[in-house]
Amino acid sequence: MNIAVAFSGYDSVKERILDPSIGELSFSTYTWGNDENGNPFNGGGVLKSHPCTRDELNLEDNSVDPKFYKAHESSWGNLNYFWKKFDCIDTEGLSINGDFNTASAQQLKVQLKKCTGRPDCKTDEEIIQFMKGKLIMIMLNQVRFDDEKFGSQAVIQ
């Protein structure tokens, strides 16, 4: 599973816009269920990330080690334009499963953590003003299958 996340505005700015004086994007998991002895548990962990490369996002015709399938033509233009804003989440060993009604689950949390406790942090009013017209874009691999075909021919990318 591969996931990339970008913080952006409804504008034409290609570079990252989230200043640390506003906050930072944070990626983590939240997990619950029963251990091998039947005892309930919950917890989670922080996921590391790094700025995505064009190769990872599969934006080049000759990408060597892409992490994503080619973007659909209706999405490719935005991805190609805003690619510098994307962080690739290090997802080795990550699985996302279950929901709030299942006995066990693991969820992905994408949070914007507000800057606090530092002298350069913006005021609440400045942060609220900055957040107007902003969005979080999420890219992930979605593999679908044609149920009338078999093997690799069944994969729809």
SEMARLUM-872464 format. One record per atom (N, C-alpha, C, O, CB): residue in three letters; x, y, z. Coordinates in steps of 0.2 Angstrom, whole numbers, padded with zeros to 4 digits, always signed. Atoms other than C-alpha are relative to their C-alpha. Glycine has a CB too. Example, Ala and Ser with C-alpha at 12.3 -4.5 7.8 and 13.67 -1.06 7.14 Angstrom:
// residues 2
Ala+0004-0006+0000/Ala+0062-0022+0039/Ala+0004+0006+0000/Ala+0009+0005+0003/Ala-0005+0000+0006/Ser-0004-0006-0001/Ser+0068-0005+0036/Ser-0004+0005+0003/Ser-0001+0011+0004/Ser+0002+0002-0007/
// end
This chain:
// residues 157
Met+0004-0006+0000/Met+0000+0000+0000/Met+0004+0006+0000/Met+0009+0007+0004/Met-0005+0000+0006/Asn-0004-0006+0001/Asn+0007+0017-0005/Asn-0005+0006+0001/Asn-0011+0006-0002/Asn+0004+0001-0006/Ile+0005-0006-0001/Ile-0001+0034+0001/Ile+0005+0006+0000/Ile+0010+0006+0003/Ile-0003-0001+0007/Ala-0004-0007+0000/Ala+0005+0052-0002/Ala-0006+0005+0001/Ala-0012+0004+0000/Ala+0003+0001-0008/Val+0005-0005-0003/Val-0003+0067+0006/Val+0003+0007-0002/Val+0009+0008-0001/Val-0001-0001+0007/Ala-0002-0007+0001/Ala-0002+0086+0001/Ala-0005+0005+0003/Ala-0011+0003+0003/Ala+0001+0001-0007/Phe+0004-0005-0003/Phe-0008+0101+0010/Phe+0001+0006-0005/Phe+0006+0008-0007/Phe+0003+0003+0007/Ser+0000-0005+0006/Ser-0013+0115-0003/Ser-0006+0005+0001/Ser-0010+0004+0005/Ser-0001-0004-0007/Gly+0006-0005+0001/Gly-0024+0129-0007/Gly-0003+0000-0007/Gly+0000-0003-0011/Gly+0003+0007+0002/Tyr+0003-0001+0007/Tyr-0036+0133-0021/Tyr+0003+0005-0003/Tyr+0001+0011-0004/Tyr-0008+0001+0001/Asp-0003-0005+0003/Asp-0023+0142-0030/Asp+0005-0003-0005/Asp+0005-0009-0007/Asp+0004+0005+0005/Ser-0005+0002+0005/Ser-0008+0141-0042/Ser+0007-0001+0003/Ser+0012-0002-0001/Ser+0000+0004-0006/Val-0006+0001-0003/Val+0006+0139-0030/Val+0002-0007+0000/Val-0001-0012+0002/Val+0000+0003+0008/Lys-0003+0007+0001/Lys+0017+0124-0034/Lys+0004-0002+0006/Lys+0005-0008+0007/Lys+0004+0000-0006/Glu-0004+0002-0006/Glu+0028+0124-0018/Glu-0004-0001+0006/Glu-0010+0001+0006/Glu+0005+0006+0001/Arg+0003+0001-0006/Arg+0024+0119-0001/Arg-0002+0007+0004/Arg+0002+0012+0003/Arg+0004-0004+0005/Ile+0003-0006-0003/Ile+0013+0132+0009/Ile+0000+0000+0007/Ile-0002+0005+0010/Ile-0006+0002-0003/Leu+0001+0001-0007/Leu+0012+0125+0026/Leu+0006+0002+0004/Leu+0011-0002+0004/Leu-0002-0007+0002/Asp-0005-0002-0004/Asp+0023+0135+0037/Asp+0000-0003+0007/Asp-0005-0003+0010/Asp+0000+0008+0001/Pro+0000+0003-0007/Pro+0029+0128+0054/Pro-0003+0004+0005/Pro-0005+0002+0010/Pro+0007-0002+0002/Ser+0003-0004-0005/Ser+0022+0143+0063/Ser-0007+0000+0000/Ser-0011+0002+0004/Ser+0002+0008-0002/Ile+0007+0002+0001/Ile+0005+0137+0057/Ile-0001-0007+0004/Ile-0005-0008+0008/Ile-0003+0000-0007/Gly+0001+0006-0003/Gly+0007+0119+0061/Gly+0004-0005-0005/Gly+0008-0003-0009/Gly-0007-0002+0000/Glu-0003+0005+0004/Glu+0013+0102+0053/Glu-0005-0005-0001/Glu-0009-0007+0003/Glu+0006-0002+0003/Leu+0004+0006+0001/Leu+0005+0087+0045/Leu+0003-0006+0004/Leu+0009-0006+0004/Leu+0000-0002-0008/Ser-0002+0005-0004/Ser+0006+0072+0055/Ser-0004-0007-0002/Ser-0009-0006-0004/Ser-0001+0001+0008/Phe+0003+0006+0003/Phe+0003+0054+0050/Phe+0001-0006+0006/Phe+0007-0007+0008/Phe+0003-0003-0006/Ser+0000+0005-0006/Ser-0001+0040+0063/Ser-0005-0006-0001/Ser-0010-0005-0006/Ser+0000+0003+0007/Thr+0005+0005+0001/Thr-0011+0024+0065/Thr-0003+0000+0007/Thr+0000+0002+0012/Thr+0004-0007-0001/Tyr+0004+0001-0006/Tyr-0024+0020+0078/Tyr-0002-0008-0001/Tyr-0006-0009-0005/Tyr-0006+0005+0002/Thr+0001+0007+0000/Thr-0026+0001+0082/Thr-0004-0002+0006/Thr-0002+0000+0011/Thr+0006-0004-0001/Trp+0004+0003-0006/Trp-0038-0009+0093/Trp-0001-0007-0002/Trp-0002-0009-0008/Trp-0006+0004+0002/Gly+0002+0007+0001/Gly-0042-0027+0095/Gly+0001-0004+0006/Gly+0001-0002+0012/Gly+0003-0003-0006/Asn-0002+0005-0005/Asn-0038-0043+0105/Asn+0006-0003-0001/Asn+0008-0005-0007/Asn-0006-0005+0002/Asp-0006+0003+0001/Asp-0021-0050+0108/Asp-0001-0007-0001/Asp-0007-0010+0000/Asp+0005+0002+0005/Glu+0001+0008+0001/Glu-0017-0069+0106/Glu-0003-0003+0006/Glu-0005-0009+0006/Glu+0007-0002-0001/Asn+0003+0002-0006/Asn-0023-0071+0124/Asn-0007+0002+0001/Asn-0011+0000+0006/Asn+0004+0001+0006/Gly+0007-0002+0000/Gly-0040-0063+0120/Gly-0001+0007+0004/Gly-0006+0009+0006/Gly-0004-0005+0003/Asn+0000-0006-0003/Asn-0035-0047+0130/Asn-0001+0006-0004/Asn+0003+0006-0009/Asn+0006+0001+0005/Pro+0000-0006+0004/Pro-0041-0031+0123/Pro+0006+0005+0000/Pro+0009+0006+0006/Pro-0007+0004+0002/Phe-0005-0005+0000/Phe-0029-0018+0118/Phe-0001+0006-0005/Phe-0006+0005-0009/Phe+0007-0003-0002/Asn+0001-0006+0005/Asn-0028-0001+0109/Asn+0007+0004+0000/Asn+0011+0003+0005/Asn-0006+0005+0001/Gly-0007-0004+0001/Gly-0013+0010+0103/Gly+0001+0003-0007/Gly-0004+0003-0011/Gly+0006-0005+0002/Gly-0001-0003+0007/Gly-0005+0017+0088/Gly+0007+0002+0000/Gly+0011+0001+0004/Gly-0004+0006-0001/Gly-0007-0002+0001/Gly+0011+0024+0081/Gly+0001+0005-0005/Gly-0004+0006-0009/Gly+0004-0006-0002/Val-0001-0005+0004/Val+0018+0038+0072/Val+0003-0003-0007/Val+0008-0008-0006/Val+0005+0005+0003/Leu-0003+0002+0007/Leu+0022+0035+0053/Leu+0005+0005-0002/Leu+0003+0011-0002/Leu-0006-0001-0005/Lys-0005-0005+0003/Lys+0037+0043+0045/Lys-0002+0002-0007/Lys-0006-0002-0010/Lys+0007-0003+0000/Ser+0001-0002+0007/Ser+0036+0052+0029/Ser+0006+0004-0003/Ser+0010+0006+0000/Ser-0006+0005-0001/His-0005-0004+0003/His+0047+0061+0016/His-0003+0003-0006/His-0008+0001-0009/His+0006-0005-0002/Pro+0002-0003+0006/Pro+0045+0072+0001/Pro+0000-0005-0006/Pro+0005-0008-0007/Pro+0004+0007-0002/Cys+0000+0005+0006/Cys+0039+0062-0014/Cys+0004+0003-0005/Cys+0005+0009-0006/Cys-0007-0001-0002/Thr-0003-0002+0006/Thr+0049+0062-0029/Thr-0004-0002-0006/Thr-0010-0005-0006/Thr+0007-0005-0001/Arg+0004+0001+0006/Arg+0042+0062-0047/Arg+0000-0007-0002/Arg-0005-0010-0004/Arg+0003+0005-0006/Asp+0000+0008+0001/Asp+0048+0044-0049/Asp-0004-0004+0004/Asp-0008-0008+0002/Asp+0008-0002+0001/Glu+0004+0004-0004/Glu+0039+0038-0034/Glu-0007+0001-0002/Glu-0011-0003-0002/Glu+0001+0003+0007/Leu+0007-0002+0002/Leu+0023+0047-0040/Leu-0002-0002-0007/Leu-0007-0002-0010/Leu-0001+0007+0000/Asn+0001+0003+0006/Asn+0025+0039-0057/Asn-0002+0005-0005/Asn-0006+0004-0009/Asn-0005-0006+0000/Leu+0002-0005+0004/Leu+0025+0055-0066/Leu+0005+0001-0006/Leu+0004+0004-0011/Leu+0001+0007+0003/Glu-0005+0000+0005/Glu+0040+0051-0078/Glu-0002-0006-0005/Glu-0005-0011-0002/Glu+0007+0000+0002/Asp+0001+0006+0005/Asp+0038+0040-0094/Asp+0004-0006+0002/Asp+0002-0011+0001/Asp+0001+0003-0007/Asn-0005+0006-0001/Asn+0053+0030-0088/Asn+0001+0000+0008/Asn+0007-0001+0009/Asn+0006+0001-0004/Ser-0001+0000-0007/Ser+0050+0030-0069/Ser+0003-0007+0002/Ser+0001-0012-0001/Ser-0007+0001+0004/Val-0003+0006-0001/Val+0062+0017-0062/Val-0003-0004+0006/Val-0003-0010+0006/Val+0008+0002+0002/Asp+0003+0004-0006/Asp+0054+0013-0045/Asp-0006+0004+0002/Asp-0006+0007+0008/Asp+0006+0000+0006/Pro+0006-0003-0002/Pro+0037+0020-0045/Pro-0004-0003+0006/Pro-0004-0009+0006/Pro-0005+0001-0006/Lys+0004+0003-0006/Lys+0026+0018-0029/Lys-0007+0000-0002/Lys-0011-0003+0002/Lys+0002+0004+0006/Phe+0007+0000+0002/Phe+0010+0022-0038/Phe-0001-0002-0007/Phe+0003-0001-0011/Phe-0003+0007+0001/Tyr+0002+0001+0007/Tyr+0001+0017-0054/Tyr-0001+0007-0003/Tyr-0001+0012+0000/Tyr-0007-0004+0000/Lys+0000-0006+0003/Lys+0000+0030-0067/Lys-0007+0003+0002/Lys-0012+0000+0002/Lys+0000-0001-0008/Ala+0006-0003-0002/Ala-0013+0043-0062/Ala-0005+0000-0006/Ala-0003+0000-0012/Ala+0001+0007+0002/His+0006-0001+0005/His-0030+0044-0072/His+0001+0006-0003/His+0003+0011+0000/His-0007-0001+0003/Glu-0001-0006+0004/Glu-0029+0057-0086/Glu-0004+0006+0003/Glu-0002+0011+0003/Glu-0003-0001-0007/Ser+0003-0005-0003/Ser-0042+0067-0076/Ser+0003+0003+0006/Ser+0002+0008+0008/Ser-0007-0002+0002/Ser-0004-0002-0006/Ser-0030+0068-0061/Ser+0007+0002-0001/Ser+0010+0005+0003/Ser-0001-0005+0005/Trp-0007-0001+0001/Trp-0013+0068-0069/Trp+0002+0007+0000/Trp+0007+0009+0002/Trp+0001-0003-0007/Gly-0002-0007+0001/Gly-0013+0087-0073/Gly+0001+0003+0007/Gly+0006+0006+0008/Gly-0005+0004-0004/Asn+0000-0003-0007/Asn-0016+0092-0054/Asn+0006-0003+0003/Asn+0010+0000+0006/Asn-0006-0001+0004/Leu-0006+0003-0004/Leu-0003+0079-0048/Leu+0006+0002-0003/Leu+0011+0004+0001/Leu-0001-0008-0001/Asn-0006-0002+0003/Asn+0010+0084-0061/Asn+0001+0007+0003/Asn+0007+0009+0003/Asn-0001+0000-0007/Tyr-0001-0007-0002/Tyr+0007+0103-0056/Tyr+0002+0000+0007/Tyr+0006+0004+0009/Tyr-0006+0003-0001/Phe-0001+0000-0007/Phe+0007+0100-0037/Phe+0004-0005+0003/Phe+0005-0005+0009/Phe-0007+0000+0003/Trp-0004+0005-0003/Trp+0019+0086-0035/Trp+0005+0002+0006/Trp+0006-0003+0010/Trp+0004-0004-0006/Lys-0005-0002-0005/Lys+0031+0096-0024/Lys-0003+0000+0007/Lys+0001+0000+0012/Lys+0004+0006-0002/Lys+0004-0001-0006/Lys+0018+0097-0011/Lys-0001-0007+0004/Lys-0003-0007+0010/Lys-0007+0004-0001/Phe+0002+0007-0003/Phe+0016+0078-0008/Phe+0006-0003+0004/Phe+0011-0003+0003/Phe-0001-0004-0006/Asp-0005+0004-0004/Asp+0024+0068+0006/Asp-0002-0007-0001/Asp-0008-0008+0000/Asp-0001+0003+0008/Cys+0001+0007+0000/Cys+0025+0050+0004/Cys+0001-0003+0007/Cys+0006-0002+0010/Cys+0005-0004-0005/Ile+0000+0003-0007/Ile+0021+0040+0020/Ile+0003-0007-0001/Ile+0002-0011-0005/Ile-0008-0001+0002/Asp-0003+0006+0000/Asp+0032+0026+0024/Asp-0004-0005+0003/Asp-0006-0005+0009/Asp+0007+0000+0004/Thr+0005+0004-0001/Thr+0020+0012+0024/Thr+0002-0007+0001/Thr-0002-0012+0001/Thr-0006+0000-0005/Glu-0002+0007+0000/Glu+0030-0004+0026/Glu-0003-0003+0006/Glu-0003-0001+0012/Glu+0008+0000+0001/Gly+0004+0003-0005/Gly+0020-0016+0036/Gly-0007+0003+0002/Gly-0010+0000+0006/Gly+0004-0001+0006/Leu+0006-0003-0002/Leu+0005-0005+0037/Leu-0006-0003-0004/Leu-0005-0005-0010/Leu+0000+0008-0002/Ser+0006+0003+0003/Ser-0012-0012+0034/Ser-0006+0005+0003/Ser-0006+0006+0009/Ser-0002-0007+0001/Ile+0005-0004-0002/Ile-0028-0002+0035/Ile-0006-0005+0000/Ile-0008-0007-0006/Ile-0002+0007-0004/Asn+0005+0005+0000/Asn-0043-0013+0040/Asn-0005+0002+0006/Asn-0004+0005+0011/Asn+0002-0007+0001/Gly+0005-0001-0005/Gly-0059-0013+0050/Gly-0004+0007+0000/Gly-0002+0011-0004/Gly+0002-0002+0007/Asp+0003-0006-0001/Asp-0070+0001+0056/Asp-0003+0000+0007/Asp-0001-0004+0011/Asp-0007+0001-0005/Phe+0002-0001-0007/Phe-0078+0007+0072/Phe-0005-0005+0003/Phe-0006-0006+0009/Phe-0003+0007+0001/Asn+0004+0006-0002/Asn-0090-0008+0072/Asn+0003-0006+0000/Asn+0000-0011+0001/Asn-0006+0000-0004/Thr-0003+0006+0001/Thr-0077-0021+0070/Thr+0004-0002+0007/Thr+0006+0003+0010/Thr+0005-0001-0006/Ala-0003+0002-0006/Ala-0069-0031+0084/Ala+0008+0002+0000/Ala+0011+0003+0006/Ala+0000-0007+0002/Ser-0006-0002+0000/Ser-0052-0026+0078/Ser+0001+0005-0006/Ser-0003+0004-0011/Ser+0005-0006-0001/Ala-0001-0005+0006/Ala-0045-0012+0066/Ala+0006+0003+0001/Ala+0009+0004+0006/Ala-0006+0005+0000/Gln-0006-0005+0000/Gln-0031-0001+0061/Gln-0002+0005-0005/Gln-0003+0004-0011/Gln+0007-0004-0002/Gln+0001-0006+0004/Gln-0034+0016+0055/Gln+0006+0005-0001/Gln+0010+0005+0003/Gln-0006+0004+0003/Leu-0005-0005+0001/Leu-0024+0029+0047/Leu-0002+0007+0002/Leu-0008+0009+0000/Leu+0002+0000-0008/Lys+0002-0007-0002/Lys-0024+0047+0054/Lys+0004+0005-0003/Lys+0011+0004-0003/Lys+0000+0001+0008/Val-0004-0006+0003/Val-0019+0062+0044/Val-0002+0006+0004/Val-0008+0008+0004/Val-0001+0000-0008/Gln+0002-0006-0004/Gln-0019+0077+0056/Gln+0004+0006-0002/Gln+0010+0006-0004/Gln+0001-0002+0007/Leu-0004-0006+0000/Leu-0014+0095+0055/Leu+0001+0002+0007/Leu-0004+0004+0010/Leu-0004+0006-0005/Lys-0001-0002-0007/Lys-0006+0099+0071/Lys+0002+0007+0001/Lys+0007+0009-0002/Lys+0005-0005+0004/Lys-0001-0007-0001/Lys-0007+0117+0076/Lys+0006+0001+0004/Lys+0008-0002+0009/Lys-0006+0003+0004/Cys-0006-0003-0003/Cys+0009+0126+0081/Cys-0002+0002+0007/Cys-0006+0006+0008/Cys+0004+0005-0004/Thr+0002-0002-0007/Thr+0009+0128+0100/Thr+0007+0000+0004/Thr+0012-0004+0002/Thr-0005-0005+0004/Gly-0006-0001-0004/Gly+0022+0133+0113/Gly+0007+0002-0002/Gly+0012+0002+0001/Gly+0001-0007+0003/Arg-0006-0003+0003/Arg+0034+0142+0102/Arg-0001+0007-0001/Arg-0007+0009-0002/Arg+0002-0004-0007/Pro+0001-0007+0001/Pro+0037+0160+0101/Pro-0002+0002-0007/Pro-0005+0008-0008/Pro+0006+0004+0002/Asp+0002-0002+0007/Asp+0035+0160+0082/Asp-0007-0002-0002/Asp-0009-0001-0008/Asp+0005-0003-0005/Cys+0006+0002+0002/Cys+0018+0152+0082/Cys-0005+0006-0001/Cys-0005+0011+0002/Cys-0003-0005+0006/Lys+0005-0005+0001/Lys+0004+0162+0074/Lys-0006+0000+0005/Lys-0007-0005+0008/Lys-0003-0002-0007/Thr+0006+0000-0005/Thr-0011+0167+0084/Thr-0006-0004-0003/Thr-0006-0006-0009/Thr-0003+0008+0001/Asp+0006+0003+0003/Asp-0028+0158+0082/Asp-0003+0003-0006/Asp-0005+0000-0010/Asp-0005-0002+0006/Glu+0003-0004+0005/Glu-0035+0172+0072/Glu+0004-0001-0007/Glu+0001-0001-0012/Glu+0000+0007+0002/Glu-0004+0001+0006/Glu-0020+0171+0060/Glu+0000-0007-0003/Glu-0001-0008-0010/Glu+0007+0002+0001/Ile+0000+0007+0003/Ile-0021+0152+0058/Ile-0007-0001-0003/Ile-0007-0004-0009/Ile+0001-0005+0006/Ile+0007+0001+0003/Ile-0040+0153+0055/Ile+0000+0003-0007/Ile-0003+0001-0012/Ile-0005+0003+0005/Gln+0000-0004+0007/Gln-0037+0166+0041/Gln+0004-0004-0005/Gln+0002-0004-0011/Gln+0003+0007+0001/Phe-0004+0003+0004/Phe-0023+0156+0034/Phe-0004-0007-0003/Phe-0003-0008-0009/Phe+0006-0003+0003/Met+0003+0006+0002/Met-0034+0140+0033/Met-0006+0001-0005/Met-0008-0004-0008/Met-0003-0004+0007/Lys+0006-0001+0005/Lys-0048+0147+0022/Lys+0003-0001-0007/Lys+0008+0001-0009/Lys-0002+0008+0001/Gly-0001+0002+0007/Gly-0048+0139+0005/Gly+0006-0005+0000/Gly+0009-0006-0005/Gly+0002+0006-0004/Lys-0005+0006+0000/Lys-0036+0125+0010/Lys-0003-0007+0000/Lys-0008-0008+0002/Lys+0005+0001+0006/Leu+0002+0007+0001/Leu-0037+0107+0007/Leu+0006-0005+0001/Leu+0012-0003+0001/Leu-0003-0002-0006/Ile-0005+0006+0000/Ile-0028+0090+0010/Ile-0002-0004-0006/Ile-0007-0007-0006/Ile+0000-0003+0007/Met+0000+0004+0006/Met-0025+0080-0006/Met+0003-0007+0003/Met+0008-0007+0005/Met+0003+0002-0006/Ile-0003+0006-0002/Ile-0023+0061-0003/Ile+0000-0004-0007/Ile-0005-0005-0010/Ile-0004-0004+0005/Met-0001+0005+0005/Met-0016+0049-0016/Met+0001-0007+0002/Met+0006-0008+0007/Met+0005+0003-0005/Leu-0002+0007-0002/Leu-0016+0030-0014/Leu-0001-0004-0006/Leu-0005-0003-0011/Leu-0004-0002+0006/Asn+0001+0005+0005/Asn-0015+0015-0025/Asn-0007-0003+0001/Asn-0009-0006+0007/Asn+0005-0006+0000/Gln+0006+0003-0001/Gln-0032+0008-0028/Gln+0000-0006-0006/Gln-0001-0004-0012/Gln-0006+0004-0001/Val+0000+0005+0004/Val-0032-0009-0036/Val-0007-0003-0001/Val-0010-0005+0004/Val+0005-0006+0002/Arg+0007+0003+0001/Arg-0048-0016-0044/Arg+0001-0006-0005/Arg+0006-0006-0008/Arg-0005+0006-0003/Phe-0001+0006+0004/Phe-0051-0032-0052/Phe-0006-0001-0005/Phe-0012+0000-0003/Phe+0001-0006+0004/Asp+0006+0002+0004/Asp-0062-0037-0067/Asp-0001-0008+0001/Asp+0003-0012+0000/Asp+0003+0001-0008/Asp+0002+0006-0002/Asp-0071-0052-0061/Asp-0001-0005-0005/Asp-0003-0011-0004/Asp-0006+0000+0004/Glu+0000+0005+0005/Glu-0072-0060-0078/Glu+0007-0002-0003/Glu+0007-0006-0008/Glu-0004+0003-0006/Lys-0007+0002+0002/Lys-0053-0061-0080/Lys+0004-0003+0005/Lys+0001-0003+0011/Lys+0003+0006-0003/Phe-0004+0003-0005/Phe-0040-0070-0071/Phe+0008+0002+0000/Phe+0010+0004-0005/Phe+0000-0008-0001/Gly-0007-0002+0000/Gly-0022-0067-0065/Gly+0001+0007-0001/Gly-0003+0011+0001/Gly+0004-0004-0005/Ser-0002-0007+0001/Ser-0013-0051-0070/Ser-0005+0003-0005/Ser-0005+0009-0005/Ser+0007+0000-0003/Gln+0005-0003+0005/Gln-0026-0048-0084/Gln-0006+0002+0004/Gln-0010+0007+0001/Gln-0002-0005-0005/Ala+0006-0002-0004/Ala-0039-0046-0070/Ala+0001+0007+0003/Ala-0004+0010+0005/Ala-0002-0005+0005/Val-0002-0006-0003/Val-0030-0031-0063/Val-0002+0006-0004/Val+0001+0007-0010/Val+0008+0001+0002/Ile+0001-0006+0003/Ile-0037-0014-0067/Ile+0003+0006+0003/Ile+0002+0007+0009/Ile-0008+0002+0000/Gln-0004-0005-0003/Gln-0025+0000-0064/Gln-0003+0007-0002/Gln+0000+0012+0000/Gln+0007+0000-0002/
// end
